[in-house]
Amino acid sequence: MNKKEVIELLKDTSLGYIDKAVFLNDISKAYPLILEVSHIQEILGVSAPTARKILKQARETKVFPVAKTSEKSGGRYKVPRDPFLRYVFLGEVHPMGLRMLQEEMGAANR
């Protein structure tokens, strides 16, 4: 599957994320190992501000790894491709995010 076919697959609203997960290997081959905001936009079909908001929230919750080149305004987000795609299409949360969630649930139950 070439990049154009992958983009068309991602835009297909008749398929849900679970349906698209079948093509996870093809999707990952179409993108670099480190994703930027433009890639997140393309994969999720969202605007740049929405993609940045998602990445900011993911960075706080650690559901998938997110790095930012500068803490100041204007820093670029960098995301490892495979953990991001596994989170989006399979719902797989990064181990750090699971640990944070467990700690929060433990504190709430005390």
For each residue, the residues with C-beta under 8 A, 3 or more apart:
1: 5 6 9 23 26 29 30
2: 5 6 30
3: 6 7 30
4: 7 8
5: 1 2 8 9 26
6: 1 2 3 9 10 23 26 27 30
7: 3 4 10 11 30 42
8: 4 5 11 12
9: 1 5 6 12 15 20 23 26 27
10: 6 7 20 27 42 43 45
11: 7 8 45
12: 8 9 15 20
13:
14:
15: 9 12 19 20
16: 19 20
17: 20 21 88 89
18: 21 89
19: 15 16 22
20: 9 10 12 15 16 17 23 24 27 89
21: 17 18 24 89 90
22: 19
23: 1 6 9 20 26 27
24: 20 21 27 28 85 86 89 90
25: 28 29
26: 1 5 6 9 23 29 30
27: 6 9 10 20 23 24 30 31 43 85 89
28: 24 25 31 81 82 85
29: 1 25 26
30: 1 2 3 6 7 26 27
31: 27 28 35 39 43 81 85
32: 35 39 81
33: 80 81 82
34: 78 79 80 81
35: 31 32 39 40 43 78 79 80 81 84
36: 39 40 76 77 78 79
37: 40 41 48 51 52 55 76 77
38: 41 42 48
39: 31 32 35 36 42 43 79 81
40: 35 36 37 43 44 46 51 54 55 77 79 84
41: 37 38 44 45 46 47 48 50 51
42: 7 10 38 39 45
43: 10 27 31 35 39 40 84 85 88
44: 40 41 50 51 54 88
45: 10 11 41 42
46: 40 41 50 51 54
47: 41 50 51
48: 37 38 41 51 52
49: 52 53
50: 41 44 46 47 53 54
51: 37 40 41 44 46 47 48 54 55
52: 37 48 49 55 56 77
53: 49 50 56 57
54: 40 44 46 50 51 57 58
55: 37 40 51 52 58 59 66 77 79
56: 52 53 59 60
57: 53 54 60 61
58: 54 55 61 62 63 64 66 79 87
59: 55 56 62 66 68 77
60: 56 57
61: 57 58 97 100
62: 58 59 65 94 96 97 100
63: 58 87 93 94 97
64: 58 79 80 83 84 86 87 93 94 97
65: 62 79 80 83 94 96
66: 55 58 59 77 78 79
67: 77 78 79
68: 59 71 75 76 77 78
69: 75 76 77 78
70: 74 75 76
71: 68 75
72: 75
73:
74: 70
75: 68 69 70 71 72
76: 36 37 68 69 70
77: 36 37 40 52 55 59 66 67 68 69
78: 34 35 36 66 67 68 69
79: 34 35 36 39 40 55 58 64 65 66 67 83 84
80: 33 34 35 64 65 83 84
81: 28 31 32 33 34 35 39 84 85
82: 28 33 85 86
83: 64 65 79 80 86 87 92 94
84: 35 40 43 64 79 80 81 87 88
85: 24 27 28 31 43 81 82 88 89
86: 24 64 82 83 89 90 92
87: 58 63 64 83 84 90 91 92 93 94
88: 17 43 44 84 85
89: 17 18 20 21 24 27 85 86
90: 21 24 86 87
91: 87
92: 83 86 87
93: 63 64 87 97 98 101
94: 62 63 64 65 83 87 97 98
95: 98 99
96: 62 65 99 100
97: 61 62 63 64 93 94 100 101
98: 93 94 95 101 102
99: 95 96 102 103
100: 61 62 96 97 103 104
101: 93 97 98 104 105
102: 98 99 105 106
103: 99 100 106 107
104: 100 101 107 108
105: 101 102 108 109
106: 102 103 109 110
107: 103 104 110
108: 104 105
109: 105 106
110: 106 107
